[in-house]
Amino acid sequence: MSEIRIRTVGEPFDDRQSLPLGVQVLTRAEAMGILGRGAIDRLDASVWKDVLARIRRAGVGRHLPEVVPKGGAAREGFVRQLRQLNDALEASPVPASEGPRLDGLLGRELLARLLRVSVVSLRRYLAGTRSVPDAVAARLHFLALVAGDLAGAYNDIGVRRWFDRPRTLLDGLSPAELLEAEWQPEDPGPRRVRDLARALVWSPAT
């Protein structure tokens, strides 16, 4: 279950643009296993500095400035930075953290099935005794992003069930059925799955 429960907001997130973008960064980084364990119940400059440091250690967003700007044109620059960081997270598979995170969330059997790999192979990837192929890393990242989109609408059990539940918007198929053998994130089926999950950010559970 997501440990992000924002109850207190401070600068520079105390406006309508920065807050949703900041929460999206947190949710996405958590789903990718970058944040580690520990609840986050506030979002302000000090929390942001720690979050940005963790994201950088994962190799993402290292070009972005550390200083949190305040007010005026600087705030516009900060909003732009948040968008850039969200884009960087979207484009950056981190299998070393995403694998364990999804293994804990989905369970090994379901994760292996969604990735279209054997449980034995998945175990070796997670243990680090075999390198994660680029194609599998891309699928891991895709599933992490989907899990991040689902986190606001479902608990862990709900997320697991979501993949096998038939959906009217998927022509009666389940999301798992659209992740066919050797699927890639840019394939039509996975794109429909991602679009359905993304819709949950803006609407009630689907």
N, C-alpha and C positions, 0 to 999 in steps of 0.2 A: 504494500500500500504506500502511496506517496506520503512523504513526510514533510511536504511543503504545505503549510497552513498559515498563510499570511494574516496576521491580526493587527500589526503595526506597520505603518508606512512613514518614511521620512525622506528628506532630500537625498538625492535628486529625483525620487520616484513619486513625488506628491503632485502629479498631474496626469491628465487623461491619456497622454501619449506614452510616457515613460513607464507607467505602472504595468499595463498589459504586456508591453514588450519585455520588461524585466521579469515578469512572472513566466513568460514564455521561455526566456533563457534558462531560468531555474528549472522549469519542468522538463525542458529538453535535455539539459545537462544531467539532471537526476536520472532520467530514463536511459541515458547513455552510460550510466554508472560512474560519471565523472565526479560527482559531489561526495560520494561515499555515504556513510551513515550519519545520522544526526538530523533532528527536526529543524526546520527553518520556519520561524513564526514571525519574522519581521524582515522588512526590505528597506535598507537605508545605505548610506555611503560605506559604512564599515563592513556590513555584510557583503555588499557588492565587491569590495576590494578583495575579500577572501574568496568569493566565488570566481572572480576573474582570475585570481592566482591559480586556482584548481583547474580551471579550463585551460590555462596556458600550460600547466604541467602536463596536460594530456596532449599538447601539441597543437592546440586550436587558438586562434585569435592572438597570436603573439605580437602581431604588428599594431594592435590597438593600444592606446595610451592607458596608463594606470590611473592618472589623476581624474577624479570625478568632477566635471565642471558644474558650476552653479549659476543659474539665472541667465536671462537674455539669450543672445546668440549662442552662448556656450551651451545652453540647454538644447538648442536645436542640434548642435553638434553631438551632444550626448545621445539624443534620440537616433541620430544617424548611426552612431557607434553601436547602439543596441540592435538596430536592424542588420548591420554588418556582421555582428557576432552571431545573430540567429542564422544568417545565411551561411556563415562559416561552420556552425554546428551542423546544419543541414547537409553540408557538402563533405563532412569529415568523419568517415568511419573510424571508430576506436575499438577494435575487436577485443583488445586486452581487458577493457572494462565493460563493454557491452555484453560480451559472452557470459560472464558470471552474473551480471545483473539480470539478464533475461532467463538464465538458468534458474535463478531463485524465484523469479516472477512466474514464469510459464511452466517450469518443470522440464526435466530433460527429455522425456518422451515427446511432449508437444513441441518443444523447441526443435528437436531433431526432425520431426515430421514437417514443420513449417519451413525449415532450412533445406529440406530434401537431402539430408545426409543421414548416415547411420548413427545410432547412439554411440557405438564404439568410436567412430571418427570424432563425434562431438566431444566425447570424454577426453580424447587426446588433444583436441584444440584447447579445451578449457584448462587442461593440465600443463599446456605449453610444450608437450613432447612432439607436437606436429604443428608446423606453421599453418596459419589460417589462409587458405587460398583467397585471392582477391574477390572472386565471385561470391564466396561464402561470407566474407567480410562485408560486402555490399548488402547481402540479404540480412545479416545481423543488424546492420545500421538501419536498414529499412524497418525492421521489426521494432527496433528501439524507438524510432520516431513515431511509429504507429502507437506503441505503448504509451509514449508521452502524450499523444493526443487523447488517448482513452482514459488517462489517469484522472482527469477532472470529472468524469462521468461514472466510472466504475471502480469498485474495489478490486483486489487481486483476483478473487474468484470470478468476478464479472468479466475482467479482462481475458482470463483463460477461456471462459465460455463464449465470449464474443467471436472468437475465431471459428468456432464450429457451429454457430447458430445461423440457419438460413435467413437471408435478408431479402425483403421485397425489392429494395433498390439494386440488388445484385441478381435480379431475375430468379429469385428463389434459391440461389446458391449461397453457400457460406463463404466467408473470406478465405478460409483455408483451401477451399476447392478452387479458388482463382490463383493460388500460388502453386502452379503446376511444376512438373519436373524441370530443373535447370532454369527456373524463372529468374528474371532480372528486374530490378525496381522500375525500370522504364517500360516494361512490357504493359500492354493494355490491362490485363487482369490485376496485377499489383497496383497500377495507378488508380483503378476503381476502388480497390481496398483502401488505399491511402486517402482518397477523396472522401470516402464514407467516414473514416476515422477523423479526418480534419473537420468535418461538419459538426462533430460533437463539441468543438471549441466554441461554436456559436449558437448551438441549439441544444435542447434536452436530449437525453440518451436515445440513440437510434438503433 
